[in-house]
Amino acid sequence: MIGEKINLIEGCHQLARLRLTLGPDMDDLFNYFVSVSSETDHFPLGTLRKHCAQEFLKRADREMERYLLDEKERIMQECHQLVKKLSGPRILNN
């Protein structure tokens, strides 16, 4: 997402799912991505797009662009914070 190799909304959906595998003590790190995922779950993404009418895709893409105009900066900030928090020093319990 940071390198813009994945659609930001698709990335938020993936991070929201990843949260489920990490346990409840990590929830706070992923709350924003869960929120974005919930707000955007109606957008046709990935392979689903091939099953949609072109006119619908045009409307959905315009709506998605408007959403990202408002949220892109925050999404990127949250991505950087997530990387920073997950790559910081960890205390191992022995």
N, C-alpha and C positions, 0 to 999 in steps of 0.2 A: 504494500500500500504506500509506504513512504517513497519507494522508488517508482511509483506509478505504473507498476507492471500488472496490477490487478485493479479492477473496478472498485472504487472506494466502498460502495454500498455492498457489493459482494463480499468484500473483505470484512466489513462490519458483521455481516451474517456469519461468516466463518469464525470470527473471534467470539461472537455470542455463543456459538456452538462449542467452541474450545473451552469456554468457561465451565461448561458442564463436566468436563473431564478433569478439571484441576481442583475441584473441591470448593466448599463454601468459604474457606478463608481467603480465597482469591476473588470473590464476587465484586468487591469494591473496585478492583482494577478494570473490570469489564462492564460495569453498569451502563456507562455511556454507549458502548457498542450494542448492548442488549436493547437499549432505547432506540437507537437508530435502526436496528434490525426490525424492531416492532413497528416503527413508523413507516418503514419502506418495504414491508413484506408483500405488498401488493404489486410491486414493480416486476415486470417480466425480466428475468436474468438468466444467463447461461443458456442451457439447451432448451429451456422453456420457450425462448423467443421464436424458435422455428415453428412453433405451433400457433403463433399469434398472427392476426391479420395486420397488414402493413399500416393501416390507418390507426389501429390501436397502438402499435409500437411507436408511431410518431407522437401520439398524444402522451403516452407513458414516458417516452424519452424527454419530451419537453418538461414534463412535471419533474422528472428525475434531475434534469439540469437545474431547474429552479431550486429544488431541494438542496442540491450540492452548492449552489451559489451561497445559500445561507449557512450551510454546515461544513463545507470543505475545510475551512481553517480550523474549526474545532476538532474535526475528525483527525486532521494531521497532528494537532497538539496532543490529542489523546493517544495517538499512535506513538509519538515520541516519548510521552510519559510512561506508557506501557513498556516500551523497550528499556527505558532508563530503570524502571522499577524491577523488571525481570532480569536485567543484566547486572544489577548491583551485587554487592557482597552478600553472601548468605552464611548463616550460622548453622553448622551441622550438629545434630544431636547424636551423640555416641553413647 
